[in-house]
Amino acid sequence: MLFKTKEELIEAVKDHSIRHARREYYVTESSKTKWKVLCKHSTEGHVKCNPSYGIKHVIQNVKDQTGYDVPYQKAWYSLKMAREIVYGTWESSVQKLPAYLGAIQKYNPGTIVEWKHKGLQASTGKYVMGYVFWAFKPCIDGFQFCRNVISVNGTHLYTKYKYKLLIAAAMGINRYCLSHLQ
């Protein structure tokens, strides 16, 4: 639909919101030629409030609000997009990792961070990260007071990136748990 003025658009959205949609909305962007609104109770809002919000919740929420049975694949895709909006993509998270670990080293002096790169990927021309290891200085210092038993556990991460998460944990003298992640 095209509107002659921004005011006509605002009135049409208000009218539609009250008569048909029965949903609250909020303005995300406003200028002379642009007015962008989002539903207040959208999938992104649910994901932000509840990280365990799942596909079955999306399907039920759409059915409750609109009476429409959304297909599983569409619910999955909308949840995927909502999580990317709220938390970012895997790629953006990996790109933020050097700055994050740099801040950890800066504000936790003595913290050790080691990177292992797999090398340059021929198809994209980008470096591929193999793994990153970090140990906080208090954990490093505390390991000398640990009991002789150290528990090492690992798990596979079943995501787009098929890596393993290794955790070494020990219990200190006063029963505090110290752990290292790799």
N, C-alpha and C positions, 0 to 999 in steps of 0.2 A: 504494500500500500504506500502511496505517496501522499504527503500532507503539505499544504501550502505554507504553514508556519509551524514553528516548534510548539507553540501553545496548543494548536489543533492536535498534534501528536500526543502531548501530555494528557489532554482531555480524553482522547480515544483510549489510551492505555489505562487511565483511571476508570473509565466506563467499563472497559473489558474486564479489568481486575475485579470490579464490584459485581457486575452482572453475570459473567461467564466463568472466569477462572477461579474466583473466590480465593485468591492468594495475595499475600503481602509481597511487596517488592521494595527494592532499594536502588537508589541511583548510584551507579559506579563511575559515570563520566558525563559531564555536561559542558557544552560550549554553545556558541551561537548556532552552529549547524548540526550539532550532534547531541543526542540524549540517549544514554545507554543505561538500561536497568536489568537487574537480575532478580529472580524469585528469591524471597528471603529464606524459604525452607527448601533449598535445592539439594541435590546430591552432594555437592561440594561442602555445604554446611553440615550435612550429616556426617560426612567423612572426617571433617575437621573436629567435630564434637566427639565422635566415636570411631577410632581407627579400625575397630573390628567390624564396622558396618559392611555387610556382605551383599552378594548378588540377590539372595532371597529377600533381603530387606528392601533393595531397590525395587524388585518386582512387586512386593506388597505395598510399598509406599506409593508407587504409580497407580496401582489398582485402587487404593484407598482414596487418592486425590482425584483421579480422573475416571475411574471405572474401566480402564483399558488394561488388557492383559498384554504386558510387554514381553516379547520373546527373550529367552535366556541370553542369546548372543548380544542383543541390543543392551540389555541390562549390564552384562559383563563389560561391554565397550564403554558405556556411560560411566560405570564405576572406575574403569581404568583411566579414562580421561579426567574424572573428578580427582582421583588420587594424584595424577600428574599435575593438575592445577594447584592442589593443596601442598604436595610434598616435592614436586619436581620429578623429572625423569631420572632413570638410572644414570644416563650420561651426564646430566647436570650435577647429580650428586657426586659422581666420581671427579668431575672437574672442580668441585668445591673442596674436595678432600685435602689437597695440598695447603690451602689457606687455613682450613680448620686445624690440621695437625701442626701447622706453623704457629697458630695462636696457642695451641696447647703447649708447645715447646716454649713459647715466649712467656706465658703466664705460669708455667710449672717448670722452673729452671731445673736442669738435670734430666729431664724426660728424654728418652732415646726414641728416635723414629728412624726406621730403615725401610727403604723402598727397593723392590726387586721388579725390574721391568723385563718383559718377555722380548722386547725389541720393537722394531718398526714393522707395522702391518703393511704389506705391499698394496693391498687394494685401496686403503684409505690414506696411506702416508702418515698415519698417526702412531704414536707409541702406545703399546698395550701394557697395562699394569699386570704384573704377575701376582704380587702380594705386597702388603704393607704390614710392618711390625712396629708396635710402640709399647713402651713400658714407662710408667710414671715413676719419677724419682722416689717417692715414698715407698712404692712397692719394691723397687730395687733395693733400697736400704733395709726394708723390713724382711726380705728373704733370708738374710743371715740369721735371723732369730726364729725362723720357722722350724717346725718339727721335721724329721727326716723323710716324712711321707709327702710326696707331691702327686697330686692327681692330674693327669692329662686326659682331656676329652676332646673329641672332634665331632663335627657334624658337617654334612654336605649342605650347601646352600642351593636349593632348587629354584633358581630364578633364571633370568636371561643369561647370567654369568654363572657358570658351573664351578664354584670354588668350594674350599673347605674352610670352616672356622675352627681354629684350634684354641683351646683354653687350658692354661696351666694354673692350678690353684693350690694353695697351701694354707694351713691354719697357723697363725702366729701364737706367741706365748699366751696372750690374753684372749685367745679364741676369736680373733678377728681374721676374716678370710682375705687373703691377698691373691690377686689374679692378674695374669698377663693374657692379652689377646693377640692372635696373629691371624 
